[in-house]
Amino acid sequence: MHLVYLDNNATTRIAPAVLEEMQSYLTDLFFNASSPCEAALPAARALALARQRVALLLGVTNPRQIIFTSGATESNNAALFGVTHANQMRRHIITSSVEHTSVLAYCQRLETEGYSITYLPVDPQGLIDPAILEQALRPDTALVSIMLANNETGVILPVEDYSRLVKRFDPAILLHTDATQAAGKIPIDLDRELSEVDLVSLSSHKMHGPKGVGALFLREGTPWLPFIIGGQQERGQRGGTYNVGGIVGFGKACELWLEGKVQQILMQRLRGSLETFIKNQIADVLINGAGAPRLPNTLNISFRNIAGESLIQALGQVGICASTGAACSSGGDEPSHVLRSMRVPHDFIHGSIRFSFSRDNTMAECEYVCRELPTAVKRLRQLNP
């Protein structure tokens, strides 16, 4: 049975060109990139090229502002740790109620250390009212952390507008955005449109690169202290031996995304086709975030009076892989914190699933889902009228 994989916001298949470019740095060119020996020079050059490629994806002219990490969770933790430890006179953090758990959990830890955290609510479309953000700002605010695009709903938040509002209130307040799901799917320009943003997190495996590698953009001059110490890698900003193969693959994945405008259009077409079919052919559904700008690949939909986990299992039996939300939060009985924040009605929220497309998906796969989904929904509703 062919697998129709539509859980690409959880992780993506590594691109063949990425794997090919990584290969030699896992075998023949295995050297430590920090080593002074001549044999290690190709690894050092490969790191520099990867850094340039990540910078290009982010619209950054100075690649030295890119710090390689083990992934977005580390980058998010490092952003919060670094800002709070560099400026301990300010003890107030603002974030949103729909952030990734790596941000929310760290904020909860900061609360136990005496920090005041404001969790901004969102409207039913998953957006933050700028007036509410403005009211939350205080003289002791150190950091505002608001994601660029939500991993569950695909809703794109106007971080550019938020950042200007914050800097107008106090230029010393730092801005962090988790761009993990946005990178490679929508344009990001940190030197222009997002020039007021100070720190940005992203991850390789969300964009057809390898797992275990990501980056933190740290704007030059930003007050920040290292999260991982004990080595002089990354100019003393992140200790630890370089994952050369992974970093090389990450850089190549960024290059492929910059060249992949056609694939991004295809993802939007596939998402649109499935969304239109569901709205026209299946009763009692909600498209979560439909009234807001969304990533071209993400469709989060709630089916009334159905258990999302049961629907995922039913689809899995016919070879369709989707999810009920964030992979790191799956398996629990509680509905998504994102959908709760968006006030999705009780009789819909437990029947929420996410389809997320990638450049690998085809229209034939989308048509297969359109054939199988109504049958699965009908059967589950009959079992639980």
N, C-alpha and C positions, 0 to 999 in steps of 0.2 A: 504494500500500500504506500503510495507516494505521500510524503509529508508536505502539507501546505503550512509553511511556517509564517505566522503573523504575530510574532511576539518580539519584534525587532527593537522595541524600546527597552526590553530586558537585556538582550545582547544580539549581536549580528554575526553572521558567518564571516570569517576572515576572507578578504578578497584574495584571489589567486596571485595578483601582482604584488600584494603586500607580503604574502608568504614567500614568494620568490625572492624579494629584495631582502627579507630577513635571513634567509637560509644560510648565507655565507658567514654571517655574524654569530650564528649558533654553532658553526663547525670550524672552518679554516681560520676565520678572523675572530677567534674567540677571545682575544686579548682584552685586558682591563683598559678601558679608555683613558684612565688616569695614569697609566704606567708611562714612565719616561722612555721606555725602550722603543726603538724605531719601528718594530713590528706592530706596535699598538697605534701608530699614526692613522691607518685607515679607519679604525674604530672611532678615534677622536674626530676625524673629518666627517664621518657618518653622523655623529652626534650633532655637529654644527649644522649639517644640511637638514637634519630632522628639525632642529630648532627653528631654522629659517622657514621650513614648510608649515610648521604649526603657527608661526607668527603671520605668515601670509594668509592662512585661513581666518585669522582673527583681525586682519587688517592692521597689523602692527609693523612698523618700520624698524623697530629696535628689538631684535630677537633675544637680547640679554634679559628682557623682561619675562621670558618664559622659563619657569622652573619645572623640571620633570618630576613627577610623583608616581605613586603606585596606582593612581586612579582618582576618580572624582570624590570618593569618600574621604581619602586623605587630603585632597585639595580643599574640600569644604572645612574639614577639621582644622587644617593648617591656617586657612584664612581667618577663622574665628579665634584660634589660639594666638596667632601672630599679632593680630590687631589688639586684642584685649591685654596681652602681656606687654606690648610696647607702649600702651597708654593706660595705665592702671588708675589714673585720676578720674577717668570717665567710666562709669559703671552701668551704663544703660545701652541695651542692644534692641534694635527693631528688626523683626523678621515677619514672615507671613505665616498664616495657618496652613498653607498648602505646600510648604517646602518639603524637600526630600528629608527622610528621617536622619540622614547624616548631619543635617543642619539643626533640625528640631531637637535631636537627642543631645547635641553639644550645647545648645542653648539651655536645655533643662539641667545639664551639669553646671553651667555657669550660674544658674539660679541658686544651686546649693552652695556656691562660693560667694554669694552675696550680691550678684548682679541682678539688676532689674531688667526683665525681658518683656517687650511688648509684642504680642502676636497679632498682627493685623488681620481682620476678617476679610473675606472676599464676598462679592455679590454672587447671585446664582449662576453667572457666567464664568466665575473663577477669577474676576478682576478686582483689583484694589482701588477703592475710591481715593484719588489723590488728596482730597480734603482730610480724609482719615489719617493718611500718612503725615500730612502737615501738622495735624493736631497732636500727633504722637511724638514729634521731635522735641528734644529738650536740650538745655545747655550742657548736660552731662552725657549726651548720646555719643557713643564712640563709633558705632557701626550700624549701617542698614544693610541687611542681606535679603534680597528678593530675587528669586529665580527668573531666568529669561523665558523659559518655556516649561510648562508643567509636564512631568514624565507620565502622568496617568491620563490626563485629558488632552494634552497637546496645546492647551491655551497659552498664547504668547502674551506676556505681560509687557506693558510699555515702560521698560526699565530706563530708556532714554529720558522720558518725561519725569519719572520718579527721581532720577539722579540729578537732574537740573533743579528740581524743587528742593532737594536736600542740600545741595551745594549753595543754593541761594540763601537758605536758612543759616548755614554755617559751613564754610569751605573745609573746616577741619574734620567734619564727619566723613568717615570713609564709606565707600559703596562697594559691596560684594555682590556678584551675581553668579548663580550656578547655571552655567550654559551647557550642561552635559547633554541634554536632549536637543538643544537648539543648534549646536555646532554641526555644520555640514548639511543642515536642512533649511536654514534661513541664513541670509547674509549677516555677518557680524563685522563691524568696523570700529575697533577700539580707539583708533586714532582720530576718528571724526564723530559719527553719530553717538558713540558711547564713550566719548573722551572724558566724561566725568566719572566713569566707573574705575575703581582703583584695583579691584581683585576679581578674577574670573576663574571658575573651575570648569574642567572638561575631562573627558575620558575617551580612550582609544576604542574600546570594544563596542561602543554605541555607533560607530561609523566604519565598520568593517576592518578595524584594526585588531591587534591582539589584546587579550585581557592582561590585567596587571600593570598597566601603564596609563598615565594621564598627565595633566599639566595644571599648574597654577600660574595665571598671568598676574604679575605683581608690578604695578606701574612704578616706574623709577621715582624714588623719593618718598614712597609710601612708608610711614612708620610701621614696622612689622618685625617680629622676632621669629627665628626659625622654629619649626615644630619638631624636626628630627635633627639632632646634633651629633657630632662625633666624627665628622669628616669634612674635607674642604671641597667636596663636589658642589656643583652649582654655585660657585663663588661663596661657599660657606653657608648657603641658604637652605640646603637640604642634604644632610649626610647620607652616605650609603653608596656602595658600588653601583655603577650605572648598569641598568638593564639594557645593554646596547641593542640586542636583537629586537626587544619590544619597542624601544624608542625609535629605531629605524622603521619598524612597521607602522608605528603611529604617524611618523612623518609622511610615509608613503600614502597612508590612508587619507591624510589631509590633502595631499596633492591630488588624489583621485577625486575627492569631493569637489575641489576647485574646478576640476575638468568635467564634473558630472551634472551639468545643468539639465540635460535631457532626462537623466534618471530621476531627478527631483520632480520634474513635470509629470513623469510617469507615475510616481508615487501618489501625487495629488489626484491624478485621473483615477487610479485604482481606489483610493480612499473615497473619492466622490461617487464612483459607481456603486460601491457597496453601501454607502450611506443612503443614496437615493433609493436603492432597491429596498432596503430595510424600512425606510419611512413609507414607501408605497405598498409594500407587501405584508408587513407584519404590524398588527395592531398593538396599541398600548406600549409604545416605546418612547424613550427620551434620549436625545442626542446631547450629551453633556458638553457644555461649552460651545454649543452651536452658534450662539450670538456673539462670540468673540473671535478675534483672529486666532487661527490654530496652525500647528505644524502641518505640513502637507501630507504626512504619513500616518497621522494618529486619529483613530475613531474610538471614542469611549461612549458606550451606549448602555442604557438601563432598560431591562425588560420587566414589565410589571408582573408581580407575583410568581417570580422564578428565582431559584437559588443560582447565583452566578457560578458557584463551584460545580453544581450539577450540569449546567450548560457547558462549561469547559470540558467536563468529563465526556458528555455526549458528543461534542465536536471532536474530541480526541479519539473516540472510537471510529470515526470516519476519516481520521488522518489530518485534522485541522488543529493547529496549535495556536491558541490565543492565551489570554490571561485575565485575571480579575483585577489587576492593578499592578502596583510596584512589585517586582520580583523579590526585593528584600523584605517585603511585608506580607507575602503570600502565606497561606496556611492558617491564618488566624480566623476567629469567628466574627470579629468586629468588622463592620464595613469600613471602607476606605476613609481615612481622615480628610482626604481631599474632597470627596463627594459629600461627606458630612458638613464640611465647611461651606460647600456650595448649596447646602440645604436641599439636596435631592430628597424627594418624598420617601417615607418609610416603605411604601409598597413597591417602590422602584429600586431603592438603593442596594438591596441585597441581590438584585439581579443584574448587576453591572459587570460588563466585560470590556476589555480593550483589545482592539485589533490594531496592530502597528506594522506598516509595510516597510519594505526596503527596496533597494535597487535590484534585488534578485527576484522579486515577485513578478508575476505575469497576469495578464488579463484572464487567461484560462483558469488560473488559480482563483481569481476573484469570482469568476462565474461558477466555479465549483462550490465555493462558500455560499453563494446565492442560492444554489440548488439544495444544499444540505441544511442550512440554518433554519429555514421555516419549519422543516420536518422536526428538528430537534426541539424547537420552541413549542410547537404544537403538542408534541408528546409529553413534555414536561408540564405544560399547563393542564393537560388532561389528567396527569397523575396528581396534580395539586390544584384543583379548580378553585 
